[in-house]
């Protein structure tokens, strides 16, 4: 039974916790789900506290967007891949055959479970140190607070700052099977003849893409 994971600067006093953290539900009744629940909360707390210290004047909205970028599923997967966590996760045969060791959802759950196990085994401070070690590259790579805002928010704020009416979004059409829908949306401005049509796998994604296009046109005109 291993007591540490290469790439994670922590040795377990109780290796059983690490074994539980690395066991997918397909491989045993005693699996990582409860530890994942705990690790998710600890990760949120540590990242939030770290961002508050790094950005003492940032408003809540900016801090929330920064934290979301760091703890989102893609980020968790990238951290897990960096330490090759997948090779240590115990999976049932069907999950192994279907490529579970590299599946983003499993890797993200497993890294959170490992953090939960560290918290139970060693307490808050060792867990905090591991989190900061693992996630610091993501913190350093954060874009500006403005770029973290989604396109619809940025377009709305751009228009409001200039006393202009808000954009209008209209669903132009849907296509594809139920499991692979594509939505087409038009974003238009009421005070000038400017609109953009975009498609996406959800209505929200289509709206974001259309808003991005309209905003780019507005900014390019000013420039």
PyMOL commands that set and color helices and strands:
alter all, ss='L'
color gray80, all
select helices_A, chain A and resi 15-21+25-27+33-54+60-71+73-82+85-88+93-97+100-102+104-122+124-140+145-148+151-161+178-180+203-222
alter helices_A, ss='H'
color red, helices_A
select strands_A, chain A and resi 168-175+182-188+195-200
alter strands_A, ss='S'
color yellow, strands_A
deselect
rebuild
show_as cartoon
